[in-house]
Amino acid sequence: MRNVCRSPRFCGIFCAVSVCLGATAAVAATSGKEILDEADVKGGLVVHLSCGDGKLTASLCGNDGYLVHGLDADAANVAAARLHIHSLGLYGKVSVDAFDGKHLPYVDNLVNLVVAEDLGDVPMAEVVRVLVPEGTALIGGKKTVKPRRDGIDDWTHYLHNSTNNAVANDTVVGPPKHLQWVGSPRWTRHHDHMSSFNALVSAGGRVFYIFDEGPTQQIQLPAKFSLIARDAFNGTILWKRHLEPWHTQLWMLKSGPALIPRRLVAVGDRVYVTLGLDKPVSALDAATGKTLRTYELGKSADELVHSDGVLYIVANAKPDARPWATIPSWKRVADVGSESANWAWNAPPREIVAVQADTGEVQWRTDTTVVPMTLAADDDRVLWHDGTRVVCLDRTTGKRKWQSDPILRAADIRSWFAPTLVVHKDVVLFAGGEKILRHKGGRDTMTALDANTGQTLWIADHPPSGYDSPEDVLVIDGLVWTAPTTNKRDTGQFTGRNLYNGEIEASFPADDGVHMPHHRCHRAKATVNYILASRTGIEFVDLDAKHWDRNDWVRGACLYGIMPANGLTYAPPHSCACYIVAKSCGFNALAAERESKSRTVEESKDETRLEKGPAYEQIGNRQSQIENHNDWPTYRRDMARSGCATTTVPTGLTTKWRTPIDGKLSSLVSAGGRLVVAQVDKHTVHALNADTGETLWSYTVGGRVDSPPTIWNDQVLFGSADGYIYCLRADDGKLIWRFRAAPTDQRLMSFEQIESVWPVHGSVLVHDGVVHAVAGRSMFLDGGMRYLRLDAATGQKVSETILDNINPETGKPLDDDIAWPNLPVALPDVLSADDKYVYMRSQPFDFEGKRAGVPKPINAMQQTGEGAHLLCPTGFLDDTWWHRTYWFWGRTPASAAGAWYRAAYNAPAGRIMVFDDDNVYAFGRKPEHFPSTTILEYHLFSSAKEPDFKRLNTTVPGRKPAAPSKQPTRRPKAKQSSPGAKATAAPKAKITPARTKPGEIHPSWQAARRQLPHRPVYAWSEEVPLQGRALVLAGKVLFVAGPPDVVDTQTTATAIDDPANQARLQTQVDAIEGRRGGVLWAVSAADGTKLTEFRLASPPTWDGMIAAGGRLYLSCLDGSVICLGDD
């Protein structure tokens, strides 16, 4: 049956047609298209107030570049609107929620267009608060445009503008305190190859970037480079353009190419870009991405700058002469590394062409050589370094004004490096990196020239900065700033020299403690107030206070780095494994401390957070349910998240039923003859009859439900990205209660949908009648996270603990607990538990919701003892198969390039795992593929929870294979068990290891880094012809399911250009994305012997298989739920 909520304060529904429809007649006569045309808003976030039946709301979604959010204070209207939008298949892209009729539940500067016939009790000031700069409100037909905020700036070029001075005139950007938006993907494709993030610029309230959207699962799979446009203030994806051909994704680690960010410029309402490596420059409409003009110069372009309406293009008549043009003939992946390592700039002939941007008229052109990234232009001149000296031309005529004396530059300009040329006012600065060394930077010189004559003004030392990247020269308020930041041994002493004479006028040391061994692999950027040094994360160096504000928990992408613009700091996605349980992921736009003091930002009282539903009054009539051990009532069946069923499932399987639901589905739970699944992006929980697949009821809430509910005592409990925890009656889906876990109802954009600033994972933990859940995104943002405990029956709050960036044991910032290269856990996850602790990743809590210490990482070789549990450093719900993460049975993960895989050497580890009392069963990479992940081959295996270990055979030529051995350090074994099972006694061990001074490398970590690779001894290991995306242990049978595995990456790596291998790799992409069906195997848990194979019409979703009542249930990529049972 379908349920309808009629409460005046809330409505979570997939509603019945009989709902009383609200009306907004005065607005209904106007179509969504007419409103969008009148507002002249081309994409972004649209909010419709008093949305009524949702018909106009839905029509406001003009195309894929819009996201629409409807609000209404009347529950019946919300119900009707949701029902209508669901019927159109638009839900998620268009969604509706209730609000109090007075306060708009959004962060500042988020909404592009607010539409309303009448604001009612909403003040106009509240509308203006939530509008983006230059956003529009159409209220009762009256159009209001919010002015652009003073103090914010665009970032039109890689180095801010055509002068190459990477300093934004932005006084709003500051140390990050709030999340403005976060976008997909969570990770770039690979750390050890070319950065997926190639370029980023911003103009006109939009950001534009070049990104490889190819699969994260395996770097050999084909690249998919795109130019992507987003709204700068809410992250809505506006449009995409495919780029072809582009660089291979297989360029060697930290090889650049450093020049690639110079192919993208945005100014005003135009984007200038090369739509392929061998393509000329095109001008695109910034709002739509449509090509307006192509500058056909008879040549392609290597780089470009835009200054006062003129494009200055470095044109290349022979693009095939580029070293990367040989990529199609590379035989092996290894050849890519040698090619990129050996390449050096060899002064090839180029042409600089000046083109009028709006007409395409060529003003002048000149043949020359151009050192990469040295082209610059200001109001009077165009400059570059020709390999010997700096050359200056009149920008209007192209006539040479002067050339400097010879200025040294790097003899070999490798792909990862380029010199820096900056023009500021009447001075030209050049740092050529004449002593540049890979991994060490250059202790060389910078030269200042008179911009009018070319005469040398001064020469000074130029310290190493960045890391395997171009280096810094930043001019702020008349001072030229540099600092040695490349490696840990560098002092970080910032020095400001007078622009005109080179005299030191300011200098101060780093005061922010310990740094990573090397910089974050990109140039620094700056604003007029701060230098964003990015030595460890993003340090905001306050030049007036002479203070470094540390933010180790966030970083930018290798090659490009970060961008300060629009009053925000943009941190693109990365592939970094440092601080793995604390560092943010995804494309983050971060705001400084906000000035707004709207009531929506204030803490609200507890009595306003609990809302009672229609079924609440029947609480006293409910009887306690007797546990059925054949059920699967919570995520992965139990609190320990074992994935181990007590039911048995026959191996002779047939499809009993299939129910189409549509869209992305969560995993499932089952109890009392019902199957419950979340339709993640459509914000809806569905209950199905477990025997027939018939839909019993559906319930829509205000945000995503990312994982399945918990069924407890005939109640369905779950969290949502709208910041609430819900409790429904299992019989009919009626609301019993909901509790706002978020401190206040405030929304932002998260992975292309509206979510709470403090979301809650769908799967909540219930222990002894108490719900445990965490709301929030990071301990470092928006006041931190909230650990809530609620009475499961009544929804009353039992306790609330704030989890912020202050260590409760010491009262000091969590950053002070840095133990290179690790920080304590600062990110949420689906909670798990054993008999003593609740776990959030590797952070233990007691059952009162208090942190059981703030443990620093222990020796990676010691994963056993009290506190060992199943965990994933990036969270159970991370379905990306990013190459630097995995699940394992242990106590703590390791971080950084030399250590991220160490836990997998010392504990059973895999992509996905299940366990029983004694053993773990996993699908994961073969152990030889942990540290080196260009080749990834997998196996299905079993081992003891506390196994013996075997040395891996070395592959280094000339060395003998390592002999088998025991793990160097063994502890008394403690038999682990699922909660509720009896465990044998074992010596207790402290969870918190020996402390070190902040930033100190503990001796055990040093030992771990020197450790010879070894792996657990397997009870059995089998190769299977599938990629295991779902795993269930049912009795003595292990079931594994996923897309077919059609590629041997060892073979493709040795013949990457073979057309047959390229075809296989594309077939693997098709399989991963669900276009090749799925495979399910049943094997003996005792020895791995294959028992049966079953073909699936579609692969399962991530972790999307359960066993209950003698059957298997799968949620599938095609949006269906299937039941497999005895044939």
MOZIFEN-V211901 format. One record per backbone hydrogen bond with DSSP energy under -0.5 kcal/mol. NH is the residue of the N-H (numbers start at 0). CO is the residue of the C=O. Records with the same first field share a line. If there is no record, write none. Layout:
# MOZIFEN-V211901
NH = CO ; CO
This chain:
# MOZIFEN-V211901
2 = 697
12 = 10
13 = 2 ; 697
18 = 15
26 = 23
27 = 23
28 = 24
29 = 26
30 = 28
34 = 30
35 = 31
36 = 32
37 = 33
38 = 34
39 = 35
40 = 35
41 = 39
42 = 40
43 = 64
45 = 43 ; 66
46 = 112
47 = 68
48 = 46 ; 114
49 = 70
50 = 70
52 = 21
53 = 50
57 = 53
58 = 54
59 = 55 ; 56
60 = 57
61 = 59
65 = 62
66 = 43
67 = 92
68 = 45
69 = 94
70 = 47
71 = 96
74 = 72
77 = 73
78 = 74
79 = 75
80 = 76
81 = 77
82 = 78
83 = 79
84 = 80
85 = 81
86 = 82
87 = 83 ; 84
88 = 85
89 = 84
90 = 84
91 = 93
92 = 89
93 = 89
94 = 67
96 = 69
98 = 71
104 = 102
105 = 103
106 = 746
108 = 128
109 = 106 ; 129
110 = 129
111 = 44
112 = 44
113 = 135
114 = 46 ; 112
115 = 137
120 = 100
121 = 118
122 = 101 ; 120
125 = 122
126 = 122
127 = 123
128 = 124
129 = 125
130 = 126
131 = 110
133 = 145
134 = 131
135 = 111
136 = 143
137 = 113
138 = 136 ; 141
139 = 115 ; 137
141 = 138
143 = 136
145 = 134
151 = 148
154 = 201
155 = 159
156 = 159
159 = 156
160 = 158
163 = 160
165 = 163
166 = 164
167 = 525
169 = 167
170 = 150 ; 168
171 = 150
176 = 590
177 = 590
179 = 177 ; 588
180 = 588
181 = 748
182 = 586
187 = 573
193 = 248 ; 250
197 = 195 ; 209
198 = 209
200 = 207
201 = 154
202 = 205
205 = 202
206 = 229
207 = 200
208 = 227
209 = 198
210 = 208 ; 225
211 = 195
212 = 210 ; 223
220 = 217
225 = 210
226 = 240
227 = 208 ; 225
228 = 238
229 = 206
230 = 235
231 = 204
234 = 230
237 = 228 ; 235
238 = 228
240 = 226
242 = 224
243 = 241 ; 274
250 = 247
252 = 191
254 = 251
256 = 414
257 = 414
259 = 256
260 = 257
261 = 258
262 = 259
263 = 260
264 = 271
265 = 155
266 = 269
269 = 266
270 = 283
271 = 264
272 = 281
273 = 262
274 = 272 ; 279
276 = 244
278 = 275
281 = 272
282 = 292
283 = 270 ; 281
284 = 289
285 = 268 ; 283
288 = 284
291 = 282
292 = 282
294 = 280
295 = 293
296 = 294 ; 298
299 = 315
300 = 278
301 = 313
302 = 313
303 = 261
304 = 311
306 = 309
309 = 306
310 = 354
311 = 304
312 = 310 ; 352
313 = 302
314 = 312 ; 350
315 = 299
316 = 314
320 = 317
321 = 318
324 = 321
325 = 322
326 = 323
328 = 325
329 = 326
332 = 1052
334 = 331
335 = 331 ; 332
336 = 332
337 = 333
338 = 334
339 = 335
340 = 336
341 = 337
342 = 338
344 = 412
349 = 367
350 = 314
351 = 365
352 = 312 ; 350
353 = 363
354 = 310 ; 352
355 = 360
356 = 308 ; 354
358 = 355
359 = 355
362 = 353 ; 360
363 = 353
365 = 351
367 = 349
370 = 384
373 = 370
375 = 382
376 = 161
377 = 380
381 = 392
382 = 375
383 = 390
385 = 383 ; 388
390 = 383
391 = 401
392 = 381
393 = 398
394 = 379
397 = 393
400 = 391
401 = 391
403 = 389
406 = 387
409 = 431
412 = 410
413 = 411
414 = 339 ; 342
416 = 413
419 = 430
420 = 372
421 = 428
422 = 162
423 = 426
426 = 423
427 = 448
428 = 421
429 = 446
430 = 419
431 = 444
435 = 432
436 = 440
439 = 436
440 = 436
443 = 441 ; 461
445 = 459
446 = 429
447 = 457
448 = 427
449 = 454
450 = 425 ; 448
453 = 449
456 = 447
457 = 447
459 = 445
461 = 443
470 = 417
473 = 480
475 = 473 ; 478
478 = 475
479 = 496
480 = 473 ; 478
481 = 494
484 = 463 ; 482
485 = 463
487 = 516
489 = 486
491 = 483
493 = 491 ; 507
494 = 481
495 = 505
496 = 479 ; 494
497 = 502
498 = 477
501 = 497
504 = 495
505 = 495
507 = 493
509 = 490
518 = 485
519 = 533
524 = 531
525 = 165
526 = 529
527 = 167
530 = 540
531 = 524 ; 529
532 = 530 ; 538
537 = 550
539 = 537 ; 548
540 = 530 ; 538
541 = 539 ; 546
542 = 528 ; 540
545 = 541
546 = 541
548 = 539 ; 546
549 = 547
553 = 550
556 = 560
558 = 520
559 = 557
560 = 556
562 = 569
564 = 562 ; 567
565 = 152
567 = 564
568 = 589
569 = 562 ; 567
570 = 568 ; 587
571 = 560 ; 569
578 = 820
579 = 576
581 = 578
582 = 578
583 = 552
585 = 185
586 = 182
587 = 570 ; 585
588 = 180
589 = 568 ; 587
590 = 177
591 = 566
600 = 597
601 = 597 ; 598
603 = 742
607 = 604
608 = 605
609 = 605
610 = 608 ; 737
612 = 735
614 = 734
615 = 612
617 = 614
618 = 615
620 = 617
621 = 617 ; 618
628 = 626
630 = 627
631 = 669
636 = 633
637 = 635
640 = 637
642 = 635
644 = 642 ; 1032
645 = 628
649 = 1109
652 = 650
653 = 1124
655 = 653 ; 1122
656 = 1122
658 = 1120
659 = 657
660 = 1118
661 = 1118
665 = 677
668 = 675
669 = 631
670 = 673
673 = 670
674 = 687
675 = 668
676 = 685
677 = 666
678 = 683
679 = 663 ; 677
681 = 678
682 = 679
683 = 678
684 = 698
685 = 676
686 = 696
687 = 674
688 = 693
689 = 672
692 = 688
695 = 686
696 = 686
698 = 684
700 = 682
704 = 679
709 = 716
710 = 632
711 = 709 ; 714
714 = 711
715 = 727
716 = 709 ; 714
717 = 725
718 = 761
719 = 723
720 = 703
722 = 719
724 = 738
725 = 717
726 = 736
727 = 715
728 = 733
729 = 713
732 = 728
735 = 726
736 = 726
737 = 610
738 = 724
739 = 608
740 = 722 ; 738
741 = 722
745 = 743
746 = 104
747 = 754
748 = 179
749 = 747 ; 752
750 = 181
752 = 749
754 = 747
755 = 720
756 = 745
758 = 755
759 = 719
760 = 773
763 = 761
764 = 771
766 = 769
769 = 766
770 = 789
771 = 764
772 = 787
774 = 785
775 = 758
778 = 825
780 = 777
781 = 176
783 = 780
784 = 802
785 = 774
786 = 800
787 = 772 ; 785
788 = 798
789 = 770
790 = 795
791 = 768 ; 789
794 = 790
797 = 788
798 = 788
800 = 786
802 = 784
803 = 801
804 = 778
806 = 804 ; 811
807 = 805
810 = 806
813 = 804
815 = 812
816 = 813
817 = 814
818 = 821
821 = 818
825 = 580
826 = 580
831 = 838
832 = 638
833 = 836
837 = 844
838 = 831
839 = 842
842 = 839
843 = 841
844 = 837
845 = 849
848 = 845
851 = 843
852 = 850
861 = 858
862 = 860
867 = 864
868 = 889
870 = 887
872 = 885
874 = 871
877 = 874
878 = 876
884 = 881
886 = 909
887 = 870
888 = 907
889 = 868 ; 887
895 = 576
898 = 895
899 = 895
901 = 898
903 = 900
904 = 900 ; 901
905 = 901 ; 902
909 = 886
910 = 922
911 = 922
913 = 920
914 = 641
915 = 918
919 = 942
920 = 913
921 = 940
922 = 911
923 = 921 ; 938
925 = 936
928 = 925
929 = 926
932 = 930
935 = 933
938 = 923
939 = 1021
940 = 921
941 = 1019
942 = 919
944 = 917
946 = 943
949 = 1014
951 = 1012
958 = 955
969 = 967
974 = 972
980 = 977
992 = 855 ; 990
998 = 817
999 = 996
1001 = 999
1004 = 1001
1005 = 1001
1006 = 1002
1007 = 1003
1008 = 1004
1009 = 1005
1010 = 1006 ; 1007
1014 = 949
1016 = 947
1018 = 941
1019 = 941
1021 = 939
1025 = 1023
1026 = 1042
1027 = 1025
1028 = 1026 ; 1040
1029 = 1040
1031 = 1038
1032 = 642
1033 = 1031 ; 1036
1034 = 644
1036 = 1033
1037 = 1082
1038 = 1031 ; 1036
1039 = 1080
1040 = 1029
1041 = 1078
1044 = 1024
1045 = 1043
1048 = 1046
1050 = 1047
1051 = 1047
1052 = 1048
1053 = 1049 ; 1050
1054 = 1050 ; 1051
1055 = 330
1057 = 1054
1061 = 1057
1062 = 1058
1063 = 1059
1064 = 1060
1065 = 1061
1066 = 1062
1067 = 1063
1068 = 1064
1069 = 1065
1070 = 1066
1071 = 1067
1072 = 1068
1073 = 1070
1074 = 1069
1076 = 1073
1077 = 1095
1078 = 1041
1079 = 1093
1080 = 1039
1081 = 1091
1082 = 1037
1083 = 1088
1084 = 1035
1087 = 1083
1090 = 1081
1091 = 1081
1093 = 1079
1095 = 1077
1100 = 1114
1102 = 1028
1103 = 1100
1104 = 1102
1105 = 1112
1107 = 1110
1108 = 629
1110 = 1107
1111 = 1123
1112 = 1105
1113 = 1121
1114 = 1103
1115 = 1119
1116 = 1098
1118 = 1115
1120 = 658
1121 = 1113
1122 = 656
1123 = 1111
1124 = 653
1126 = 651
